Amino acid sequence: MAEEQAEGGLKRSVSWKQGLFIAMGVPILILPSLADVSNIVWGLCIFVWTISVLQGFLQNMAYGEMVTVFPKATGLPGCAQTVFKPKDPNNPHDMRKFIGAFSAWCYWFAWCPVVAIFTMMIGDYLVQMFEWDIKGWTYLGLYMAVGLIIVAVMYVLGVRGLEGGAKLGMILAIVSVIPIIIIVAGAFISGEFEFANITDNITSPDWSWDFEDIVLLFGCFGLAQWSACAWETAAIYGPEYENPGKDVPKALFSCGMICLFMYFFVSVGVYGSFDQSDPDDAALMTNAILAPLSEAVFGDTGKYVALFLLIIAMVLVIQTGFLGSSRTLYSMAGEGNLPEWFGKVNGRGMPANAMLFVCVFNMLLVFIVGYSGCVAKSGDTSSTILSASAIGYCLANGIALAAFVKSRRDPEFRDLPRPYSAPKCWIYPIAAMVFVQFVLWFPCLVYWSYNLVDSITPAIIAGIILICYLPLWWIVQTRRLGGTAEAEASD
């Protein structure tokens, strides 16, 4: 099939299977959250993860419809910007336009730090694998070295074209879920898994089901959706699918079924293999949670093979975040919500400038959080980045779901062709999810992130990055208004 040109220089060259393979890194997203959620609930985490994936089915049916209604928009960020456009095109400061732009910015912040989070996790797993006794600047140096290698590889592969990235994804997808399945299945076979570890420890010892505990539980849901619902990333490539109307739902729901199995299987296997009441087991619940489990199952030699494959799988999810976040910036530039520099593409039609920005941003994030945790001994880790990122994802979801409701009700959009359509009644549960995202998940997640690290650092990081977009957006709109006025004067 000959490549068709989509809007803005992107090419229709990706099949639904390639989109699925690129999104296949999503099951790996459960890893950085396993230890964090377990600090509050234990066996109940299995319920949290399963319900969160089902929440993803609810939301992603709406998202799948939107990206086919607006096939020229770049995934969810593009859809939100299309729906929340200003009524008066000559008024670039219309706050409707800002709502769509802010949703895209939040979505970018939700996906972009995936690179930094898993860069630091790879560093943690390397330390666990080889039992290195390092700390301070040496540990930070390891993070930076791993990060530089990863962003260099991602950039070189990314600027060559999404189809090439999808081919890499096809290769990595074959091994992405295999190491986790092997490690967790090994726990069942070897006897490490004990069902009593779950039934006897449904919640943490100090859990009392009071108001604060309920807030923390809702916060767990807010954090869990960052990974368990994130398979909507398969829709981010809407303009690049060969047949968006058929390819988008195929890619989305194929990935969703895999996630439903993986999140239930992994959470049951992990929480059933550690005894929360045992101090030694509780001490093993770290960011590198599968390292002690793989050693217990496979021994000193086998753990190297299992963890090496796991690191390869982490590279896949880094690719998912890298490609998705760079296309979000590209989409925002195309809608006039970021400087034009972000919207420039190279000879292969790839947003190379946006990819470069993603590389630099993540290296700065790794350095800042790594320095804070390794050198300043503040206790900050990749969990700090994850919590801040999840706050952005919560806001992005709320606005994107509101965009779906508006696309169904607004006379300008409701009669547009829908190559793929969610059930007619879907507007009601989605409207309810808008309420849940803003009124329950968001405030509870902010408090949960404070409770996790006993610090407001995650909220500060999220607040600075998200709030700083307001003056940036205003400056971009003002310059665009000035440019339009100059063009009219010259005519």
ZAMARGU-4260 file (C-alpha; in steps of 0.2 Angstrom, whole numbers, plus 5000, padded with zeros to 4 digits):
<rodrens>
0) 5000/5000/5000 | 5007/5017/4995 | 5010/5029/5009 | 4997/5043/5010 | 5001/5060/5016
5) 4992/5065/5032 | 4990/5083/5038 | 5006/5092/5043 | 5018/5080/5035 | 5014/5064/5044
10) 5012/5049/5034 | 4999/5035/5034 | 5011/5021/5035 | 5006/5012/5051 | 4995/4996/5052
15) 4985/4992/5068 | 4997/4978/5072 | 5012/4991/5072 | 5002/5003/5083 | 4998/4989/5095
20) 5016/4984/5096 | 5022/5002/5100 | 5009/5002/5114 | 5014/4985/5120 | 5026/4994/5132
25) 5011/4999/5143 | 5010/4983/5153 | 5027/4987/5159 | 5020/5003/5167 | 5014/4993/5182
30) 5032/4991/5188 | 5036/5008/5196 | 5019/5008/5205 | 5019/4991/5213 | 5029/4996/5228
35) 5021/5013/5230 | 5003/5007/5230 | 5008/4993/5242 | 5013/5005/5255 | 4994/5009/5258
40) 4985/4993/5253 | 4991/4976/5249 | 4980/4962/5243 | 4967/4976/5238 | 4980/4982/5225
45) 4974/4968/5214 | 4956/4975/5214 | 4964/4993/5211 | 4973/4987/5196 | 4959/4977/5188
50) 4946/4990/5190 | 4958/5003/5183 | 4961/4993/5167 | 4942/4991/5166 | 4941/5010/5168
55) 4953/5011/5153 | 4940/5001/5142 | 4927/5014/5147 | 4937/5029/5143 | 4946/5022/5128
60) 4930/5017/5119 | 4926/5036/5119 | 4944/5040/5114 | 4944/5028/5100 | 4928/5036/5093
65) 4936/5054/5094 | 4951/5050/5085 | 4941/5043/5070 | 4929/5058/5071 | 4944/5069/5070
70) 4956/5059/5059 | 4968/5073/5056 | 4970/5077/5074 | 4985/5069/5083 | 4977/5057/5095
75) 4969/5064/5111 | 4979/5080/5112 | 4974/5085/5095 | 4956/5080/5098 | 4955/5091/5113
80) 4962/5105/5104 | 4950/5103/5090 | 4935/5102/5101 | 4939/5116/5112 | 4943/5129/5098
85) 4939/5147/5100 | 4923/5153/5092 | 4931/5168/5085 | 4947/5163/5076 | 4953/5181/5077
90) 4953/5180/5096 | 4968/5169/5100 | 4967/5172/5118 | 4949/5164/5119 | 4950/5153/5135
95) 4941/5139/5125 | 4957/5137/5115 | 4967/5137/5131 | 4957/5123/5138 | 4961/5111/5124
100) 4979/5117/5124 | 4981/5114/5143 | 4974/5097/5141 | 4987/5093/5128 | 5001/5100/5139
105) 4995/5089/5153 | 4995/5074/5142 | 5012/5078/5137 | 5018/5079/5155 | 5010/5063/5159
110) 5019/5053/5145 | 5036/5063/5143 | 5043/5058/5161 | 5041/5040/5156 | 5058/5041/5149
115) 5065/5048/5165 | 5056/5036/5176 | 5062/5020/5168 | 5079/5027/5165 | 5081/5028/5184
120) 5073/5011/5186 | 5085/5003/5174 | 5099/5011/5184 | 5091/5003/5200 | 5090/4986/5192
125) 5108/4987/5186 | 5113/4990/5204 | 5102/4976/5210 | 5109/4964/5197 | 5127/4967/5200
130) 5126/4971/5218 | 5135/4987/5216 | 5139/4997/5232 | 5137/5014/5225 | 5129/5030/5231
135) 5130/5049/5230 | 5137/5056/5214 | 5142/5039/5208 | 5124/5034/5208 | 5119/5050/5200
140) 5132/5047/5187 | 5125/5030/5183 | 5107/5037/5181 | 5115/5051/5169 | 5125/5038/5159
145) 5110/5027/5156 | 5099/5042/5152 | 5111/5048/5139 | 5112/5031/5130 | 5093/5029/5130
150) 5089/5046/5123 | 5102/5045/5110 | 5095/5029/5104 | 5077/5035/5105 | 5081/5051/5095
155) 5091/5042/5081 | 5078/5029/5079 | 5063/5041/5081 | 5069/5054/5067 | 5071/5039/5055
160) 5052/5037/5055 | 5038/5030/5065 | 5037/5015/5054 | 5055/5011/5059 | 5050/5013/5077
165) 5036/5002/5075 | 5047/4988/5067 | 5058/4990/5083 | 5042/4989/5093 | 5037/4973/5084
170) 5054/4965/5089 | 5054/4972/5107 | 5035/4967/5109 | 5040/4949/5107 | 5050/4950/5123
175) 5042/4964/5132 | 5029/4954/5142 | 5040/4938/5142 | 5052/4942/5156 | 5038/4948/5168
180) 5028/4932/5164 | 5043/4921/5167 | 5047/4929/5183 | 5030/4930/5190 | 5025/4912/5183
185) 5041/4906/5191 | 5035/4912/5208 | 5019/4901/5206 | 5029/4886/5201 | 5043/4887/5213
190) 5032/4890/5228 | 5037/4908/5232 | 5018/4912/5229 | 5007/4909/5244 | 4989/4914/5243
195) 4988/4918/5261 | 5000/4932/5258 | 4985/4941/5250 | 4971/4935/5260 | 4979/4938/5277
200) 4985/4956/5271 | 4971/4963/5261 | 4976/4981/5268 | 4991/4988/5277 | 4991/4984/5296
205) 4986/5002/5301 | 4972/5003/5289 | 4955/5008/5297 | 4944/5013/5283 | 4942/5030/5290
210) 4940/5046/5279 | 4959/5048/5277 | 4961/5030/5271 | 4946/5032/5259 | 4955/5047/5252
215) 4971/5037/5250 | 4962/5023/5241 | 4955/5035/5229 | 4973/5042/5227 | 4978/5024/5223
220) 4965/5024/5209 | 4972/5041/5203 | 4990/5034/5202 | 4985/5017/5195 | 4976/5024/5180
225) 4993/5032/5174 | 4998/5015/5169 | 4982/5004/5169 | 4973/5016/5157 | 4988/5021/5147
230) 4985/5010/5132 | 4975/5024/5124 | 4992/5028/5117 | 4988/5016/5103 | 4976/5030/5097
235) 4989/5044/5098 | 4995/5039/5080 | 4978/5042/5073 | 4984/5052/5058 | 4997/5039/5054
240) 4986/5023/5053 | 4983/5017/5036 | 4964/5015/5040 | 4960/5025/5056 | 4942/5019/5056
245) 4947/5001/5057 | 4964/5001/5064 | 4961/5012/5079 | 4949/5001/5088 | 4958/4985/5083
250) 4975/4992/5091 | 4966/4999/5106 | 4956/4984/5112 | 4969/4971/5107 | 4981/4980/5119
255) 4967/4982/5132 | 4964/4964/5133 | 4983/4960/5135 | 4984/4974/5149 | 4969/4966/5158
260) 4977/4949/5159 | 4995/4956/5163 | 4989/4969/5177 | 4979/4955/5186 | 4992/4942/5184
265) 5007/4952/5189 | 4998/4960/5204 | 4992/4943/5211 | 5009/4935/5208 | 5019/4949/5216
270) 5008/4953/5231 | 5006/4934/5234 | 5025/4931/5234 | 5029/4944/5248 | 5023/4943/5266
275) 5018/4961/5271 | 5020/4956/5290 | 5038/4950/5287 | 5050/4965/5289 | 5063/4957/5277
280) 5049/4955/5264 | 5043/4972/5267 | 5061/4979/5264 | 5061/4971/5247 | 5046/4981/5241
285) 5057/4994/5231 | 5057/5001/5214 | 5067/4986/5208 | 5054/4974/5215 | 5056/4960/5203
290) 5075/4959/5206 | 5073/4949/5223 | 5059/4939/5216 | 5069/4934/5201 | 5084/4929/5212
295) 5073/4919/5223 | 5065/4910/5208 | 5080/4908/5197 | 5095/4909/5208 | 5110/4920/5206
300) 5113/4915/5187 | 5096/4914/5181 | 5091/4931/5188 | 5104/4940/5176 | 5095/4933/5161
305) 5077/4937/5167 | 5082/4955/5173 | 5092/4958/5156 | 5076/4954/5147 | 5066/4965/5159
310) 5077/4980/5155 | 5075/4977/5136 | 5056/4978/5140 | 5058/4994/5149 | 5067/5001/5133
315) 5050/4997/5124 | 5040/5007/5136 | 5052/5021/5135 | 5050/5021/5116 | 5031/5022/5119
320) 5033/5038/5130 | 5046/5046/5119 | 5036/5044/5103 | 5019/5049/5111 | 5025/5064/5120
325) 5035/5071/5105 | 5019/5070/5094 | 5009/5079/5107 | 5021/5094/5106 | 5020/5093/5087
330) 5001/5093/5088 | 5001/5108/5100 | 5013/5118/5088 | 5001/5114/5073 | 4986/5121/5083
335) 4996/5137/5087 | 4998/5132/5106 | 5017/5131/5106 | 5030/5140/5096 | 5032/5134/5077
340) 5049/5127/5081 | 5040/5111/5089 | 5030/5108/5073 | 5044/5107/5061 | 5047/5090/5053
345) 5062/5082/5045 | 5064/5075/5028 | 5055/5059/5034 | 5040/5068/5041 | 5046/5066/5059
350) 5044/5080/5072 | 5063/5080/5076 | 5063/5096/5086 | 5050/5090/5097 | 5060/5074/5100
355) 5075/5084/5104 | 5066/5094/5117 | 5059/5078/5125 | 5077/5071/5126 | 5083/5087/5135
360) 5068/5088/5147 | 5070/5071/5153 | 5089/5072/5156 | 5086/5088/5166 | 5072/5078/5176
365) 5084/5064/5179 | 5098/5076/5185 | 5086/5086/5197 | 5077/5071/5205 | 5093/5060/5205
370) 5103/5074/5213 | 5089/5077/5226 | 5088/5059/5230 | 5106/5053/5228 | 5116/5068/5233
375) 5105/5079/5244 | 5097/5063/5252 | 5080/5070/5251 | 5072/5053/5248 | 5066/5058/5231
380) 5066/5044/5218 | 5058/5039/5202 | 5042/5038/5212 | 5042/5057/5214 | 5042/5059/5195
385) 5029/5046/5193 | 5017/5055/5206 | 5019/5072/5198 | 5016/5064/5181 | 5001/5055/5187
390) 4993/5072/5192 | 4996/5078/5174 | 4988/5063/5167 | 4972/5065/5179 | 4969/5082/5172
395) 4972/5077/5154 | 4960/5063/5156 | 4947/5074/5163 | 4948/5087/5149 | 4949/5074/5135
400) 4933/5065/5142 | 4924/5082/5143 | 4930/5085/5125 | 4921/5068/5120 | 4905/5074/5129
405) 4906/5090/5119 | 4909/5081/5103 | 4893/5072/5105 | 4882/5087/5110 | 4889/5102/5101
410) 4880/5105/5084 | 4896/5108/5076 | 4903/5090/5079 | 4888/5079/5083 | 4884/5075/5065
415) 4901/5072/5059 | 4905/5054/5052 | 4910/5042/5065 | 4920/5027/5057 | 4920/5019/5074
420) 4907/5024/5086 | 4905/5020/5105 | 4887/5015/5110 | 4875/5030/5110 | 4873/5029/5129
425) 4891/5031/5132 | 4890/5050/5134 | 4883/5047/5152 | 4896/5036/5160 | 4909/5047/5152
430) 4901/5063/5159 | 4902/5053/5176 | 4920/5050/5173 | 4924/5068/5170 | 4917/5071/5188
435) 4927/5057/5195 | 4943/5063/5187 | 4942/5081/5194 | 4932/5079/5210 | 4939/5062/5216
440) 4955/5056/5208 | 4964/5073/5206 | 4963/5080/5224 | 4965/5062/5232 | 4980/5059/5221
445) 4988/5076/5227 | 4986/5070/5245 | 4992/5053/5241 | 5008/5059/5233 | 5011/5069/5249
450) 5008/5054/5260 | 5019/5043/5249 | 5035/5053/5251 | 5030/5064/5266 | 5034/5079/5255
455) 5025/5091/5243 | 5039/5089/5230 | 5028/5079/5218 | 5014/5092/5219 | 5027/5106/5217
460) 5035/5098/5201 | 5018/5096/5194 | 5012/5113/5198 | 5027/5122/5191 | 5027/5113/5175
465) 5008/5114/5172 | 5006/5132/5178 | 5021/5138/5169 | 5012/5134/5153 | 4999/5148/5155
470) 5012/5162/5152 | 5020/5152/5138 | 5003/5150/5130 | 4999/5168/5132 | 5015/5174/5124
475) 5013/5162/5109 | 4996/5169/5106 | 5001/5187/5108 | 5015/5184/5095 | 5003/5175/5083
480) 4991/5190/5085 | 5005/5202/5081 | 5011/5192/5066 | 4993/5191/5059 | 4991/5210/5061
485) 5008/5213/5052 | 5002/5202/5038 | 4986/5211/5036 | 4995/5228/5036 | 5007/5222/5022
490) 4992/5216/5012
</rodrens>
